[in-house]
Each structure stands twice: as C-alpha cells, then as structure tokens.
C-alpha cells in the first residue's frame, strides 16, 4: 500500500549514490581490454616493491624502530597528510588508464611523475598503512600496553600471505593486481572527504569560498610565459602590456587564460582554479588533489 501510494503521488526515492568502489569499477569498464595486462603488470611490480620494503622493515628491528619513531614524532595533521598521500598513490597509478586526459593535466603529462607520487617518508607511510590494516579494536583492548606493533604487523602480513588471495600469487590474474589498488583508491576518496569536511581544511575551504587549496608547485613552475595583448588582467584589472614574451605575463593550463605573473603567483598560492573560468590545476594538498582527480573518474564512470 505504501509503495503504491508513493508511486501514485509521483514521489520516488532517488537511487542511492554509487560507492567509491562502484565508481572505480564503472570507470575500469571503459579501459580497453588490451591495456589491462600492462596496467596489471605495472601495478603488481609496484606492489612487490612496497611489500619488499615493508618486509625489510619488519626483518630489521633498527630500521623498524627508526620508522616507528619518525611516525610517533609527527603531529596528527601530519599523520593524516601522510596517510592521504599513501592512499592517493593507488589512484594516481590507476589514473593514466582510467582517464588519460586528467593524467595529462600538466600539459606535458605527468604519468608516473606526479608530485604526490614522490613520498619523502616512505618507510613511515608503509608502516602507517600496515598499522591501519593490522589494527583490531578487540585485539588492541586485549593486548598489553604499549602495543607491540612489529609483532601485530608480522601476524597480519603472514595471515594475508596465507589467505586465498595471497596464495594466488598476488598477480596471477589482472584483477589480483588491480584489486588492492582499487580498494586503496576508494579509501583515499573517503578519507579525503573526511579531511576536507572537518578540521582546518574544511575551515580554510569555507573561508576561500570553496577554494580547494594551493596549486601544485610543479604545475605553477610549468606555466609558460605569454605575450601581453593589451587586455586587463582579470586579477588586478591592470593592462597586460602588448608585446612579445618577457612582459611579465603567463598563461594558465589547461585553459590558456593570461594574467600577470605576480598576480597569478599570489592567486595560485591560495587556489588551484583559474579566476576566469574555474578550470582546475593540480593541487598541492593530497585531499584537494584527490577530490579534483575523483571528479574526472566520476565523469568517466558516467560515460562522459
């Protein structure tokens, strides 16, 4: 009765929004089948390298202690940034196959040289990811304090290696290599939403009228000089003197709008969007960059 009443009044509940994992899977359906084996091989090789580094940390107590001390010395916001970068790595590795246009946002194409793929605290990041994967509230409450994280992570790594997926070789099929990265990429979206909607990141975005943070330093350095054409700069409203290169004018990528260098640098230090058309440059912050790239993934998933 209730269902028919809702239908007769023309009121139907909107379909639930797809989850992050569902969005990624829909985007993967648009990847040509011929590209999947090479993508899987690249992801499997990257996973093996990171697993070997984690195994080294677990087998070397001094190196493990050094990485744990580094992690414990970080304030909470630094740990959040570290985790965000580590999770975003999977999305960045998937992106050239999912949506090449977004991967080429710098103009020349970053492919595997995106600024957030460079992880200065790799050992601490691997340790933090392993701690998140191994953490169990029930086990933590039953274990003595402080937690012996090395033993906890070793137990988790061994149990994972002895699981069905672990015994399958981790890369025997394309999906075996893709699945962990799809899972991590989905987590990075959810984590970015939490970071942006709470704490200082959310406050800064609100104060900036929805700005998503500073543009990536590498993207700003890659901006080309442009010739002035006598039109006013949209930021300062002063005329950009007509002439050739070297007149203090730059062109934003990907839209090509021109501004005084001094104006563009001040603007991009706070926002990664063009002041004329709101075209987005890569963001320096991992959470902001995750949300920017995710919009491109959602577009591909919808068939756009």
C-alpha positions in Angstrom: 0.0 0.0 0.0 2.7 2.4 1.0 4.7 1.7 -2.1 1.8 2.1 -4.4 0.8 5.4 -2.6 4.2 6.8 -3.1 4.1 5.9 -6.8 0.7 7.4 -7.3 1.8 10.7 -5.9 4.8 10.7 -8.1 7.3 10.6 -5.2 10.1 8.1 -5.6 13.2 7.9 -3.6 16.3 8.9 -5.6 18.6 6.0 -6.4 21.5 5.7 -3.8 24.7 7.3 -4.9 27.3 4.7 -6.1 30.0 3.9 -3.6 33.7 4.8 -4.3 34.4 1.2 -5.3 31.5 1.0 -7.6 32.5 4.3 -9.3 36.0 2.9 -9.8 34.7 -0.4 -11.2 32.4 1.6 -13.6 35.4 3.6 -14.8 37.5 0.5 -15.3 34.9 -0.9 -17.7 35.9 1.9 -20.1 39.6 0.8 -20.1 40.4 -1.1 -23.3 40.9 -4.7 -22.6 44.3 -4.6 -24.5 45.6 -2.2 -21.8 44.7 -4.2 -18.7 47.6 -6.7 -18.9 50.2 -4.0 -19.0 48.4 -2.0 -16.3 48.2 -5.1 -14.1 51.9 -5.8 -14.6 52.9 -2.2 -13.6 50.7 -2.3 -10.5 52.0 -5.8 -9.5 55.6 -4.6 -9.8 54.8 -1.5 -7.7 53.1 -3.7 -5.0 56.0 -6.1 -4.9 58.5 -3.2 -4.4 56.5 -1.9 -1.5 56.0 -5.3 0.0 59.7 -5.9 -0.1 60.4 -2.6 1.6 57.9 -3.4 4.3 59.4 -6.9 4.8 62.8 -5.2 5.1 61.5 -3.0 7.9 59.9 -6.0 9.7 63.2 -8.0 9.4 65.4 -5.2 10.6 64.5 -4.1 14.1 66.7 -0.9 14.0 65.1 0.3 10.8 61.6 -0.6 12.1 62.3 1.3 15.3 63.5 4.3 13.3 60.4 4.4 11.1 58.1 4.0 14.1 59.9 6.8 16.0 59.5 9.0 13.0 55.8 8.2 12.8 55.3 8.9 16.5 57.1 12.2 16.3 54.5 13.5 13.7 51.5 15.6 14.9 48.1 14.3 14.0 47.6 16.5 10.9 51.0 15.4 9.5 50.0 11.7 10.0 46.7 12.5 8.2 48.6 14.1 5.3 51.0 11.1 5.2 48.1 8.6 5.1 46.3 10.7 2.4 49.3 10.7 0.2 49.9 6.9 0.7 46.3 6.1 -0.3 46.3 8.5 -3.2 49.2 6.7 -4.7 46.9 3.9 -5.9 44.5 6.4 -7.6 47.5 8.1 -9.3 48.8 4.8 -10.7 45.3 3.9 -12.0 44.5 7.3 -13.4 46.5 7.1 -16.7 44.4 4.1 -17.7 41.1 5.4 -16.2 41.2 8.9 -17.7 44.3 9.9 -19.7 43.0 13.5 -20.1 43.2 14.0 -16.3 46.6 12.4 -16.1 47.8 14.9 -18.7 46.6 17.9 -16.9 50.0 19.5 -16.7 50.1 19.8 -20.5 53.1 17.5 -21.0 51.6 14.7 -18.9 52.9 13.6 -15.5 52.2 9.8 -16.0 54.3 8.4 -13.2 56.0 11.6 -12.1 53.1 13.3 -10.3 54.3 15.4 -7.3 52.2 13.4 -4.9 53.8 10.1 -6.0 57.1 11.2 -4.5 56.9 10.1 -0.9 59.7 11.5 1.3 58.7 9.4 4.3 58.1 6.1 2.5 59.0 3.9 5.5 56.8 5.8 7.8 54.0 5.8 5.2 54.3 2.0 4.7 54.3 1.5 8.5 51.2 3.6 9.0 49.3 1.8 6.2 50.3 -1.6 7.8 49.2 -0.4 11.2 45.8 0.6 9.8 45.4 -2.7 8.1 46.5 -4.8 11.1 44.6 -2.8 13.8 41.8 -4.6 15.5 39.9 -2.9 18.4 39.2 -6.2 20.1 42.9 -7.3 19.8 44.1 -3.9 21.0 41.9 -4.0 24.1 43.2 -7.5 25.0 46.9 -6.8 24.3 49.3 -5.3 26.8 50.2 -1.6 26.5 52.1 -0.4 24.7 51.2 -2.4 21.6 54.0 -4.4 20.0 53.3 -3.1 16.5 56.1 -5.2 14.9 54.5 -8.4 16.2 51.0 -7.2 15.2 52.0 -6.3 11.7 54.0 -9.5 11.2 50.9 -11.6 12.2 48.8 -9.7 9.8 51.2 -10.0 6.9 51.6 -13.7 7.5 47.8 -14.3 7.7 47.3 -12.3 4.5 50.1 -14.2 2.7 48.4 -17.5 3.7 44.9 -16.4 2.6 43.3 -17.5 -0.7 44.2 -14.2 -2.4 47.8 -14.3 -1.0 48.4 -17.9 -2.1 47.0 -17.0 -5.5 50.3 -15.2 -6.2 49.0 -11.6 -5.9 49.4 -11.0 -9.7 48.4 -14.3 -11.3 45.4 -12.5 -12.9 44.9 -8.9 -13.8 42.2 -8.5 -11.1 44.6 -9.9 -8.5 46.9 -7.0 -9.2 44.2 -4.4 -9.7 42.0 -5.2 -6.6 44.3 -3.9 -3.9 44.8 -0.6 -5.8 41.1 -0.2 -6.4 40.4 -0.8 -2.7 43.1 1.8 -1.7 41.9 4.3 -4.3 38.3 4.0 -2.9 39.6 4.5 0.6 41.5 7.6 -0.5 38.3 9.3 -1.7 36.5 8.6 1.6 39.5 9.7 3.6 39.8 13.0 1.6 36.1 13.7 2.2 36.6 13.3 6.0 39.7 15.5 6.0 38.1 18.3 3.9 34.8 18.3 5.9 36.5 18.5 9.3 39.2 20.5 11.0 41.3 23.2 9.5 41.0 22.0 5.9 37.2 22.5 6.0 37.5 25.9 7.6 40.1 27.1 5.0 37.9 26.0 2.2 34.9 27.8 3.6 36.8 31.0 4.1 38.1 30.8 0.5 34.6 30.4 -0.9 35.0 26.8 -1.7 38.6 27.1 -2.9 40.4 23.7 -2.8 43.9 24.9 -1.8 47.1 26.0 -3.4 48.1 24.8 -6.9 50.9 22.2 -7.0 54.3 23.8 -7.1 55.3 21.7 -10.1 52.2 22.9 -12.0 53.0 26.5 -11.3 56.6 26.1 -12.3 55.5 24.6 -15.6 53.3 27.6 -16.6 54.6 29.2 -19.8 55.4 32.9 -20.5 52.8 34.5 -22.7 52.7 37.6 -24.9 50.7 40.6 -23.5 47.8 41.7 -25.7 46.8 44.9 -24.0 43.8 43.4 -22.3 43.3 43.9 -18.5 44.5 41.2 -16.1 41.4 39.6 -14.5 43.0 39.7 -11.1 44.4 43.2 -10.7 42.5 44.8 -13.6 45.7 46.5 -14.9 46.5 46.3 -18.6 48.8 43.5 -19.7 51.2 45.4 -21.9 51.2 44.3 -25.5 54.4 42.8 -26.7 56.3 39.5 -27.0 57.5 37.2 -24.3 59.1 38.6 -21.3 56.4 41.2 -20.5 55.5 39.6 -17.1 52.5 37.6 -18.4 51.9 33.9 -18.0 49.2 31.5 -19.4 47.4 29.1 -17.2 47.0 25.5 -18.1 44.8 23.9 -19.3 42.5 26.9 -20.1 45.1 29.3 -21.6 43.8 32.5 -19.8 46.5 35.1 -19.3 47.5 37.0 -16.1 50.4 39.0 -14.8 52.9 36.6 -13.3 52.9 38.4 -9.9 49.1 38.2 -9.8 48.9 34.5 -10.9 51.5 33.5 -8.3 49.6 35.2 -5.4 46.3 33.7 -6.7 47.7 30.1 -7.1 49.3 30.2 -3.7 45.8 30.0 -2.3 43.6 28.5 -5.0 44.2 26.0 -7.8 41.4 27.3 -10.0 41.5 29.8 -12.9 39.9 33.1 -11.8 38.2 33.4 -15.1 36.7 30.0 -15.9 37.4 28.0 -12.7 39.5 25.4 -14.7 41.5 23.4 -12.1 45.2 23.0 -11.9 46.7 20.1 -9.9 46.5 20.8 -6.2 49.5 20.7 -3.8 47.4 19.2 -1.0 46.6 15.4 -1.2 43.0 15.8 -0.1 42.3 18.6 -2.6 44.0 16.7 -5.4 42.1 13.5 -4.5 38.8 15.4 -4.9 40.0 17.0 -8.2 41.0 13.7 -9.7 37.9 11.9 -8.4 35.7 14.3 -10.4 37.5 13.1 -13.6 37.0 9.4 -12.5 33.2 10.0 -11.9 32.9 11.6 -15.3 34.5 8.6 -17.0 32.3 6.2 -14.9 29.2 8.0 -16.1 30.4 7.6 -19.7 31.4 11.2 -20.2 
